[in-house]
Amino acid sequence: MQRTNFGEMACSIARTLDVIGEPWSPLILRDVWVGLTRFEQLQSELGISRKVLTERLNHLVEHGVLERQAYDQRPRYEYVLTEKGTELIDLLIVMTGWGDKWQSGTAGPPVLYRHHACGEISNAELRCAHCNQPMHANDVTSLAGPGGAQ
Protein backbone atom coordinates (compact mmCIF):
# COMPACT_ATOMS: atom_id res chain seq x y z
CA MET A 1 0.00 0.00 0.00
CA GLN A 2 1.42 3.38 -1.03
CA ARG A 3 1.90 5.83 1.82
CA THR A 4 0.43 9.31 1.35
CA ASN A 5 3.13 11.96 0.84
CA PHE A 6 2.26 14.58 3.43
CA GLY A 7 5.46 16.48 2.63
CA GLU A 8 3.88 18.01 -0.47
CA MET A 9 0.96 19.53 1.42
CA ALA A 10 0.91 23.26 2.19
CA CYS A 11 0.64 22.53 5.92
CA SER A 12 3.45 22.52 8.48
CA ILE A 13 1.71 19.83 10.55
CA ALA A 14 1.44 17.56 7.51
CA ARG A 15 5.07 18.19 6.59
CA THR A 16 6.16 17.34 10.12
CA LEU A 17 4.07 14.17 10.04
CA ASP A 18 5.80 13.23 6.80
CA VAL A 19 9.03 13.03 8.79
CA ILE A 20 7.89 11.64 12.17
CA GLY A 21 4.24 10.64 11.76
CA GLU A 22 4.85 6.92 11.66
CA PRO A 23 4.37 5.67 15.26
CA TRP A 24 7.86 4.20 15.71
CA SER A 25 9.70 7.39 14.74
CA PRO A 26 8.98 9.49 17.86
CA LEU A 27 9.88 6.51 20.05
CA ILE A 28 13.18 6.04 18.21
CA LEU A 29 13.95 9.76 18.61
CA ARG A 30 13.08 9.58 22.31
CA ASP A 31 15.45 6.64 22.83
CA VAL A 32 18.31 8.24 20.89
CA TRP A 33 17.81 11.40 22.97
CA VAL A 34 18.17 9.47 26.24
CA GLY A 35 21.33 7.73 25.01
CA LEU A 36 20.30 4.53 23.25
CA THR A 37 22.22 5.21 20.06
CA ARG A 38 23.06 1.79 18.65
CA PHE A 39 20.84 -0.41 16.50
CA GLU A 40 20.87 -3.33 18.94
CA GLN A 41 20.00 -1.08 21.88
CA LEU A 42 17.07 0.45 20.02
CA GLN A 43 15.78 -2.90 18.84
CA SER A 44 15.98 -4.40 22.31
CA GLU A 45 14.36 -1.42 24.05
CA LEU A 46 11.52 -1.02 21.55
CA GLY A 47 10.90 -4.67 20.64
CA ILE A 48 10.73 -3.59 17.00
CA SER A 49 11.61 -5.84 14.06
CA ARG A 50 15.02 -5.33 12.44
CA LYS A 51 13.35 -4.56 9.11
CA VAL A 52 11.07 -1.84 10.49
CA LEU A 53 13.85 -0.32 12.60
CA THR A 54 16.16 -0.21 9.59
CA GLU A 55 13.46 1.49 7.49
CA ARG A 56 12.69 4.05 10.22
CA LEU A 57 16.35 4.86 10.87
CA ASN A 58 17.02 5.27 7.14
CA HIS A 59 14.00 7.57 6.85
CA LEU A 60 15.11 9.73 9.79
CA VAL A 61 18.66 9.94 8.40
CA GLU A 62 17.35 10.85 4.91
CA HIS A 63 15.32 13.67 6.44
CA GLY A 64 18.30 15.03 8.37
CA VAL A 65 16.86 14.27 11.81
CA LEU A 66 19.46 11.63 12.73
CA GLU A 67 23.03 11.20 11.62
CA ARG A 68 24.98 7.94 11.38
CA GLN A 69 28.39 7.89 13.05
CA ALA A 70 30.74 4.93 12.69
CA TYR A 71 31.93 3.47 15.97
CA ASP A 72 33.58 0.29 14.71
CA GLN A 73 35.71 -0.78 11.76
CA ARG A 74 33.14 -3.35 10.48
CA PRO A 75 31.49 -0.70 9.97
CA ARG A 76 28.92 -0.35 12.70
CA TYR A 77 27.02 2.83 13.32
CA GLU A 78 25.38 4.69 16.13
CA TYR A 79 22.73 7.33 15.61
CA VAL A 80 22.87 10.87 16.96
CA LEU A 81 20.38 13.68 16.81
CA THR A 82 21.13 16.52 14.42
CA GLU A 83 20.11 20.09 15.24
CA LYS A 84 16.90 19.42 13.32
CA GLY A 85 16.32 16.26 15.36
CA THR A 86 17.02 17.97 18.67
CA GLU A 87 14.32 20.53 17.90
CA LEU A 88 11.88 17.66 17.36
CA ILE A 89 12.58 16.56 20.94
CA ASP A 90 10.97 19.84 22.03
CA LEU A 91 7.81 18.68 20.28
CA LEU A 92 8.01 15.31 22.05
CA ILE A 93 8.37 17.06 25.43
CA VAL A 94 5.15 18.97 24.73
CA MET A 95 3.47 15.70 23.71
CA THR A 96 4.67 14.21 27.00
CA GLY A 97 2.81 16.92 28.91
CA TRP A 98 -0.43 16.00 27.15
CA GLY A 99 0.16 12.29 27.79
CA ASP A 100 0.95 12.95 31.46
CA LYS A 101 -2.26 14.95 31.90
CA TRP A 102 -4.69 12.78 29.93
CA GLN A 103 -3.22 9.27 29.65
CA SER A 104 -1.08 8.49 32.71
CA GLY A 105 -3.94 7.40 34.97
CA THR A 106 -3.48 7.11 38.70
CA ALA A 107 0.15 6.00 38.41
CA GLY A 108 1.23 9.45 37.32
CA PRO A 109 3.88 10.48 34.81
CA PRO A 110 6.37 7.75 33.88
CA VAL A 111 9.16 10.33 33.37
CA LEU A 112 9.98 13.66 34.99
CA TYR A 113 12.11 16.46 33.53
CA ARG A 114 14.64 18.48 35.52
CA HIS A 115 15.28 21.92 34.01
CA HIS A 116 19.06 22.53 33.85
CA ALA A 117 18.78 26.32 34.29
CA CYS A 118 16.95 26.25 37.65
CA GLY A 119 17.37 22.63 38.77
CA GLU A 120 13.64 22.19 39.33
CA ILE A 121 11.40 19.35 38.13
CA SER A 122 9.09 20.98 35.59
CA ASN A 123 6.97 20.54 32.49
CA ALA A 124 6.96 22.32 29.15
CA GLU A 125 4.55 25.17 28.51
CA LEU A 126 3.71 26.90 25.24
CA ARG A 127 4.26 30.65 25.48
CA CYS A 128 4.02 33.50 23.01
CA ALA A 129 7.46 34.48 21.70
CA HIS A 130 6.46 38.17 21.86
CA CYS A 131 4.63 38.71 25.18
CA ASN A 132 5.61 35.49 27.05
CA GLN A 133 1.96 34.77 27.94
CA PRO A 134 0.63 31.19 27.80
CA MET A 135 -0.42 30.21 24.29
CA HIS A 136 -3.07 27.52 23.82
CA ALA A 137 -5.55 26.62 21.10
CA ASN A 138 -8.23 29.01 22.39
CA ASP A 139 -5.71 31.87 22.61
CA VAL A 140 -4.77 32.04 18.92
CA THR A 141 -6.36 32.54 15.52
CA SER A 142 -5.03 30.74 12.47
CA LEU A 143 -4.22 33.09 9.57
CA ALA A 144 -3.06 32.38 6.02
CA GLY A 145 0.73 32.49 5.74
CA PRO A 146 2.99 33.23 2.79
CA GLY A 147 3.61 29.52 2.11
CA GLY A 148 -0.06 28.53 2.18
CA ALA A 149 -2.00 27.06 -0.72
CA GLN A 150 -3.11 29.70 -3.18
N, CA, C and O of each residue as an XYZ file, in Angstrom:
600
protein
N       0.837     -1.178      0.000
C       0.000      0.000      0.000
C       0.879      1.237      0.000
O       1.778      1.349      0.834
N       0.646      2.157     -0.904
C       1.418      3.383     -1.034
C       1.078      4.346      0.090
O      -0.095      4.608      0.356
N       2.089      4.867      0.743
C       1.901      5.835      1.824
C       1.651      7.211      1.228
O       2.302      7.594      0.256
N       0.713      7.959      1.801
C       0.429      9.312      1.353
C       1.635     10.185      1.627
O       2.237     10.090      2.697
N       2.002     11.044      0.668
C       3.128     11.957      0.836
C       2.614     13.266      1.436
O       2.142     14.146      0.716
N       2.709     13.381      2.743
C       2.259     14.580      3.428
C       3.214     15.744      3.223
O       2.840     16.898      3.431
N       4.451     15.450      2.813
C       5.465     16.479      2.634
C       5.148     17.471      1.538
O       5.718     18.562      1.511
N       4.252     17.117      0.632
C       3.884     18.013     -0.470
C       2.717     18.925     -0.124
O       2.377     19.820     -0.897
N       2.106     18.705      1.025
C       0.959     19.525      1.424
C       1.426     20.893      1.925
O       2.510     21.019      2.495
N       0.604     21.904      1.709
C       0.911     23.257      2.193
C       0.433     23.384      3.637
O      -0.444     24.188      3.952
N       1.033     22.570      4.505
C       0.641     22.532      5.921
C       1.859     22.072      6.724
O       2.411     21.003      6.462
N       2.270     22.869      7.686
C       3.450     22.521      8.485
C       3.227     21.282      9.335
O       4.170     20.530      9.580
N       2.003     21.052      9.790
C       1.712     19.833     10.554
C       1.873     18.618      9.647
O       2.505     17.636     10.036
N       1.314     18.673      8.450
C       1.438     17.561      7.508
C       2.896     17.302      7.152
O       3.319     16.148      7.074
N       3.656     18.349      6.940
C       5.070     18.194      6.586
C       5.864     17.586      7.741
O       6.793     16.810      7.517
N       5.504     17.933      8.958
C       6.162     17.338     10.122
C       5.789     15.864     10.229
O       6.640     15.019     10.505
N       4.512     15.564     10.009
C       4.068     14.167     10.043
C       4.742     13.327      8.965
O       4.940     12.126      9.148
N       5.095     13.951      7.844
C       5.803     13.232      6.796
C       7.148     12.719      7.300
O       7.641     11.692      6.833
N       7.733     13.426      8.243
C       9.029     13.034      8.789
C       8.866     12.104      9.989
O       9.560     11.090     10.070
N       7.967     12.420     10.923
C       7.892     11.638     12.173
C       6.501     11.107     12.486
O       6.234     10.743     13.631
N       5.613     11.051     11.509
C       4.240     10.636     11.763
C       4.023      9.150     11.917
O       2.990      8.730     12.439
N       4.957      8.357     11.483
C       4.848      6.915     11.656
C       5.107      6.630     13.143
O       6.062      7.173     13.697
N       4.297      5.806     13.802
C       4.371      5.675     15.264
C       5.730      5.303     15.856
O       6.017      5.696     16.986
N       6.572      4.565     15.141
C       7.862      4.200     15.713
C       8.839      5.371     15.759
O       9.713      5.408     16.625
N       8.707      6.313     14.852
C       9.705      7.389     14.741
C       9.866      8.225     16.004
O      11.001      8.429     16.434
N       8.789      8.724     16.626
C       8.979      9.492     17.865
C       9.615      8.657     18.981
O      10.377      9.180     19.794
N       9.304      7.372     19.016
C       9.879      6.505     20.048
C      11.370      6.283     19.807
O      12.154      6.227     20.754
N      11.753      6.159     18.557
C      13.177      6.042     18.207
C      13.903      7.326     18.599
O      14.972      7.275     19.207
N      13.327      8.473     18.254
C      13.947      9.756     18.611
C      14.082      9.892     20.121
O      15.124     10.319     20.619
N      13.037      9.532     20.846
C      13.082      9.575     22.313
C      14.253      8.754     22.838
O      15.015      9.219     23.686
N      14.394      7.525     22.329
C      15.445      6.643     22.828
C      16.840      7.134     22.460
O      17.763      7.021     23.266
N      17.007      7.675     21.262
C      18.307      8.240     20.885
C      18.625      9.416     21.802
O      19.765      9.572     22.240
N      17.622     10.243     22.095
C      17.812     11.401     22.970
C      18.297     10.997     24.361
O      19.142     11.676     24.945
N      17.766      9.895     24.893
C      18.169      9.473     26.240
C      19.436      8.616     26.246
O      19.876      8.166     27.303
N      20.024      8.390     25.060
C      21.327      7.729     25.014
C      21.382      6.343     24.417
O      22.448      5.727     24.408
N      20.278      5.832     23.921
C      20.299      4.534     23.246
C      20.577      4.797     21.765
O      19.654      5.050     20.991
N      21.823      4.738     21.384
C      22.216      5.211     20.057
C      22.571      4.107     19.068
O      22.760      4.378     17.882
N      22.662      2.887     19.535
C      23.062      1.787     18.652
C      21.860      0.929     18.267
O      20.902      0.784     19.027
N      21.941      0.368     17.068
C      20.838     -0.409     16.503
C      20.335     -1.462     17.483
O      19.132     -1.565     17.728
N      21.254     -2.244     18.043
C      20.867     -3.331     18.939
C      20.169     -2.810     20.192
O      19.219     -3.424     20.678
N      20.635     -1.683     20.712
C      19.999     -1.078     21.883
C      18.569     -0.667     21.560
O      17.645     -0.932     22.328
N      18.403     -0.017     20.416
C      17.074      0.447     20.017
C      16.132     -0.728     19.799
O      14.985     -0.709     20.245
N      16.625     -1.746     19.111
C      15.783     -2.903     18.838
C      15.361     -3.587     20.133
O      14.200     -3.963     20.289
N      16.285     -3.746     21.045
C      15.984     -4.399     22.315
C      14.993     -3.580     23.145
O      14.033     -4.131     23.683
N      15.215     -2.287     23.248
C      14.357     -1.416     24.049
C      12.940     -1.340     23.490
O      11.968     -1.384     24.244
N      12.824     -1.226     22.168
C      11.522     -1.017     21.546
C      10.793     -2.319     21.211
O       9.568     -2.326     21.091
N      11.534     -3.419     21.060
C      10.905     -4.668     20.644
C      10.414     -4.601     19.202
O       9.429     -5.247     18.845
N      11.087     -3.837     18.395
C      10.728     -3.586     17.003
C      11.494     -4.562     16.100
O      12.602     -4.976     16.440
N      10.917     -4.926     14.969
C      11.615     -5.838     14.058
C      12.819     -5.127     13.439
O      12.829     -3.903     13.311
N      13.815     -5.894     13.064
C      15.023     -5.331     12.439
C      14.663     -4.591     11.152
O      15.209     -3.525     10.868
N      13.750     -5.159     10.383
C      13.352     -4.557      9.108
C      12.709     -3.180      9.323
O      13.075     -2.207      8.664
N      11.760     -3.111     10.240
C      11.070     -1.840     10.491
C      12.032     -0.822     11.086
O      12.000      0.348     10.703
N      12.890     -1.241     12.016
C      13.850     -0.317     12.604
C      14.809      0.214     11.541
O      15.115      1.406     11.522
N      15.274     -0.650     10.674
C      16.163     -0.213      9.587
C      15.462      0.812      8.710
O      16.049      1.842      8.379
N      14.222      0.549      8.329
C      13.458      1.489      7.494
C      13.279      2.831      8.196
O      13.464      3.880      7.579
N      12.923      2.809      9.471
C      12.693      4.051     10.220
C      13.980      4.849     10.380
O      13.986      6.067     10.200
N      15.074      4.161     10.719
C      16.352      4.858     10.874
C      16.794      5.479      9.550
O      17.248      6.623      9.519
N      16.661      4.725      8.461
C      17.017      5.270      7.139
C      16.185      6.500      6.810
O      16.705      7.489      6.293
N      14.902      6.439      7.108
C      13.997      7.567      6.846
C      14.419      8.802      7.653
O      14.471      9.909      7.118
N      14.716      8.606      8.930
C      15.106      9.730      9.787
C      16.461     10.306      9.384
O      16.681     11.512      9.502
N      17.362      9.460      8.912
C      18.658      9.943      8.405
C      18.442     10.717      7.099
O      19.007     11.795      6.919
N      17.633     10.175      6.194
C      17.350     10.846      4.913
C      16.743     12.232      5.112
O      16.988     13.141      4.319
N      15.955     12.393      6.167
C      15.316     13.675      6.436
C      16.165     14.592      7.329
O      15.711     15.662      7.735
N      17.387     14.168      7.629
C      18.299     15.025      8.373
C      17.990     15.170      9.851
O      18.428     16.127     10.489
N      17.239     14.227     10.396
C      16.857     14.266     11.807
C      17.883     13.502     12.653
O      18.197     13.902     13.775
N      18.392     12.415     12.107
C      19.455     11.628     12.728
C      20.654     11.594     11.791
O      20.536     11.790     10.581
N      21.803     11.339     12.388
C      23.031     11.199     11.619
C      23.692      9.900     12.048
O      23.711      9.563     13.232
N      24.238      9.167     11.069
C      24.983      7.942     11.378
C      26.432      8.308     11.665
O      27.043      9.101     10.948
N      26.973      7.711     12.735
C      28.388      7.890     13.045
C      28.998      6.519     13.278
O      28.513      5.743     14.101
N      30.072      6.226     12.542
C      30.738      4.933     12.688
C      31.395      4.847     14.060
O      32.000      5.809     14.534
N      31.267      3.684     14.690
C      31.928      3.473     15.967
C      32.781      2.210     15.949
O      33.394      1.862     16.958
N      32.823      1.531     14.825
C      33.577      0.288     14.709
C      34.099      0.185     13.290
O      33.591      0.856     12.391
N      35.108     -0.645     13.078
C      35.715     -0.784     11.755
C      34.890     -1.670     10.815
O      35.196     -1.729      9.624
N      33.866     -2.354     11.303
C      33.140     -3.352     10.484
C      32.373     -2.832      9.297
O      32.376     -3.644      8.372
N      31.773     -1.813      9.072
C      31.489     -0.701      9.974
C      30.178     -0.926     10.722
O      29.256     -1.577     10.230
N      30.132     -0.382     11.890
C      28.917     -0.347     12.701
C      28.657      1.109     13.019
O      29.581      1.912     13.150
N      27.380      1.433     13.140
C      27.016      2.833     13.322
C      26.180      3.044     14.576
O      25.450      2.161     15.026
N      26.313      4.235     15.115
C      25.380      4.691     16.127
C      24.671      5.904     15.539
O      25.136      6.499     14.567
N      23.572      6.252     16.124
C      22.732      7.328     15.609
C      22.710      8.469     16.606
O      22.524      8.260     17.804
N      22.903      9.681     16.100
C      22.875     10.872     16.958
C      21.892     11.872     16.368
O      21.686     11.929     15.155
N      21.301     12.646     17.242
C      20.378     13.685     16.806
C      21.148     14.819     16.130
O      22.210     15.230     16.598
N      20.608     15.306     15.045
C      21.129     16.518     14.422
C      20.454     17.702     15.114
O      19.634     17.512     16.012
N      20.794     18.907     14.702
C      20.109     20.087     15.241
C      18.609     20.003     14.939
O      17.770     20.315     15.784
N      18.301     19.581     13.733
C      16.900     19.417     13.321
C      16.196     18.383     14.210
O      15.051     18.583     14.615
N      16.881     17.294     14.506
C      16.321     16.257     15.359
C      16.152     16.708     16.796
O      15.162     16.365     17.442
N      17.109     17.473     17.303
C      17.023     17.971     18.668
C      15.814     18.886     18.824
O      15.159     18.867     19.867
N      15.510     19.680     17.813
C      14.318     20.531     17.895
C      13.040     19.703     17.909
O      12.039     20.130     18.483
N      13.055     18.534     17.291
C      11.879     17.659     17.359
C      11.663     17.123     18.774
O      10.531     16.820     19.149
N      12.722     17.003     19.556
C      12.581     16.557     20.944
C      11.719     17.547     21.716
O      10.955     17.152     22.596
N      11.840     18.841     21.388
C      10.975     19.838     22.035
C       9.504     19.492     21.810
O       8.689     19.597     22.727
N       9.172     19.084     20.600
C       7.806     18.675     20.276
C       7.404     17.456     21.111
O       6.279     17.385     21.606
N       8.312     16.512     21.263
C       8.012     15.313     22.049
C       7.812     15.649     23.527
O       6.999     15.015     24.200
N       8.547     16.639     24.035
C       8.370     17.057     25.432
C       6.976     17.652     25.623
O       6.336     17.407     26.645
N       6.505     18.425     24.656
C       5.150     18.971     24.733
C       4.126     17.834     24.661
O       3.134     17.846     25.390
N       4.361     16.860     23.792
C       3.467     15.702     23.707
C       3.447     14.944     25.035
O       2.405     14.429     25.441
N       4.584     14.874     25.703
C       4.671     14.212     26.997
C       3.741     14.870     28.006
O       3.075     14.184     28.782
N       3.697     16.201     27.996
C       2.809     16.923     28.906
C       1.360     16.534     28.705
O       0.623     16.344     29.673
N       0.947     16.416     27.449
C      -0.427     15.999     27.148
C      -0.650     14.569     27.644
O      -1.661     14.283     28.286
N       0.290     13.677     27.349
C       0.159     12.289     27.791
C       0.125     12.159     29.309
O      -0.623     11.348     29.855
N       0.954     12.978     29.994
C       0.954     12.950     31.462
C      -0.397     13.386     32.017
O      -0.896     12.803     32.979
N      -0.986     14.411     31.408
C      -2.263     14.947     31.900
C      -3.443     14.026     31.586
O      -4.304     13.812     32.438
N      -3.486     13.484     30.374
C      -4.690     12.781     29.931
C      -4.567     11.260     29.859
O      -5.589     10.576     29.785
N      -3.366     10.713     29.877
C      -3.223      9.272     29.654
C      -2.473      8.516     30.750
O      -2.389      7.290     30.687
N      -1.930      9.201     31.745
C      -1.076      8.492     32.708
C      -1.849      7.795     33.818
O      -1.271      6.993     34.552
N      -3.131      8.078     33.960
C      -3.937      7.403     34.967
C      -3.489      7.736     36.378
O      -2.883      8.780     36.619
N      -3.786      6.852     37.296
C      -3.475      7.107     38.699
C      -1.993      6.928     39.015
O      -1.515      7.427     40.034
N      -1.274      6.235     38.167
C       0.154      5.999     38.415
C       0.972      7.277     38.301
O       2.027      7.406     38.923
N       0.487      8.210     37.514
C       1.225      9.454     37.320
C       2.221      9.359     36.175
O       2.328      8.322     35.520
N       2.944     10.438     35.937
C       3.878     10.480     34.809
C       4.980      9.424     34.936
O       5.530      9.232     36.020
N       5.303      8.744     33.838
C       6.371      7.749     33.885
C       7.768      8.375     33.877
O       8.743      7.719     34.246
N       7.870      9.644     33.458
C       9.163     10.327     33.371
C       8.982     11.761     33.856
O       7.960     12.393     33.590
N       9.978     12.261     34.565
C       9.978     13.662     34.987
C      11.155     14.370     34.322
O      12.141     13.731     33.955
N      11.054     15.675     34.169
C      12.115     16.456     33.534
C      12.656     17.489     34.504
O      11.902     18.280     35.071
N      13.979     17.475     34.692
C      14.636     18.485     35.519
C      15.215     19.545     34.589
O      15.999     19.235     33.693
N      14.824     20.791     34.808
C      15.284     21.917     34.005
C      16.708     22.289     34.441
O      16.936     22.596     35.611
N      17.661     22.262     33.507
C      19.056     22.532     33.851
C      19.258     23.935     34.416
O      20.053     24.115     35.339
N      18.555     24.929     33.882
C      18.776     26.322     34.285
C      18.439     26.582     35.755
O      19.155     27.326     36.426
N      17.359     25.977     36.265
C      16.955     26.253     37.650
C      17.058     25.031     38.561
O      16.968     25.159     39.782
N      17.247     23.846     37.973
C      17.372     22.632     38.770
C      16.065     22.039     39.249
O      16.064     21.035     39.961
N      14.944     22.649     38.867
C      13.637     22.185     39.325
C      13.036     21.156     38.378
O      13.316     21.159     37.180
N      12.202     20.272     38.935
C      11.403     19.354     38.130
C      10.278     20.208     37.541
O       9.596     20.927     38.270
N      10.087     20.128     36.226
C       9.092     20.984     35.589
C       8.481     20.299     34.379
O       8.817     19.160     34.053
N       7.585     21.008     33.726
C       6.975     20.538     32.488
C       7.064     21.670     31.470
O       7.286     22.827     31.827
N       6.890     21.323     30.216
C       6.963     22.322     29.150
C       5.644     23.073     29.065
O       4.577     22.514     29.318
N       5.733     24.334     28.710
C       4.554     25.169     28.509
C       4.727     25.957     27.226
O       5.813     26.465     26.948
N       3.663     26.061     26.442
C       3.709     26.900     25.242
C       3.490     28.347     25.652
O       2.548     28.665     26.379
N       4.367     29.218     25.178
C       4.257     30.652     25.478
C       4.481     31.447     24.211
O       5.210     31.020     23.316
N       3.854     32.596     24.143
C       4.022     33.500     23.012
C       5.458     34.027     22.998
O       5.976     34.458     24.028
N       6.089     33.991     21.841
C       7.460     34.479     21.700
C       7.549     35.990     21.869
O       8.642     36.511     22.096
N       6.438     36.708     21.764
C       6.459     38.172     21.859
C       6.121     38.683     23.260
O       6.822     39.553     23.779
N       5.067     38.163     23.876
C       4.628     38.706     25.176
C       4.866     37.740     26.338
O       4.646     38.103     27.493
N       5.313     36.513     26.045
C       5.610     35.487     27.047
C       4.380     34.984     27.803
O       4.527     34.330     28.835
N       3.181     35.272     27.320
C       1.960     34.773     27.937
C       1.694     33.345     27.456
O       2.133     32.971     26.369
N       0.978     32.544     28.252
C       0.626     31.191     27.796
C      -0.093     31.241     26.447
O      -0.855     32.167     26.169
N       0.158     30.248     25.632
C      -0.417     30.212     24.287
C      -1.023     28.827     24.062
O      -0.306     27.836     23.927
N      -2.351     28.777     24.023
C      -3.074     27.523     23.822
C      -4.032     27.683     22.652
O      -4.165     28.778     22.106
N      -4.686     26.626     22.271
C      -5.553     26.619     21.096
C      -6.613     27.726     21.136
O      -6.896     28.340     20.107
N      -7.193     27.984     22.288
C      -8.231     29.008     22.391
C      -7.677     30.430     22.473
O      -8.441     31.395     22.512
N      -6.350     30.560     22.498
C      -5.708     31.869     22.608
C      -5.175     32.396     21.282
O      -4.618     33.493     21.235
N      -5.336     31.640     20.214
C      -4.773     32.036     18.921
C      -5.814     31.916     17.816
O      -6.809     31.202     17.942
N      -5.556     32.630     16.741
C      -6.361     32.538     15.525
C      -5.423     32.133     14.395
O      -4.338     32.699     14.259
N      -5.818     31.189     13.607
C      -5.028     30.742     12.466
C      -5.250     31.689     11.283
O      -6.388     31.959     10.899
N      -4.155     32.185     10.714
C      -4.218     33.087      9.570
C      -3.447     32.477      8.408
O      -2.544     31.667      8.618
N      -3.793     32.857      7.199
C      -3.057     32.378      6.025
C      -1.637     32.929      6.055
O      -1.433     34.113      6.320
N      -0.669     32.085      5.788
C       0.731     32.493      5.738
C       1.236     32.539      4.315
O       0.545     32.108      3.392
N       2.445     33.061      4.129
C       2.987     33.231      2.787
C       3.199     31.911      2.035
O       3.193     31.893      0.804
N       3.389     30.803      2.774
C       3.611     29.522      2.112
C       2.358     28.690      1.973
O       2.437     27.516      1.612
N       1.208     29.265      2.250
C      -0.055     28.525      2.176
C      -0.479     28.265      0.744
O       0.054     28.844     -0.203
N      -1.445     27.385      0.614
C      -2.001     27.058     -0.716
C      -2.716     28.281     -1.281
O      -3.443     28.975     -0.570
N      -2.507     28.525     -2.531
C      -3.113     29.696     -3.178
C      -4.488     29.384     -3.683
O      -5.148     30.251     -4.256
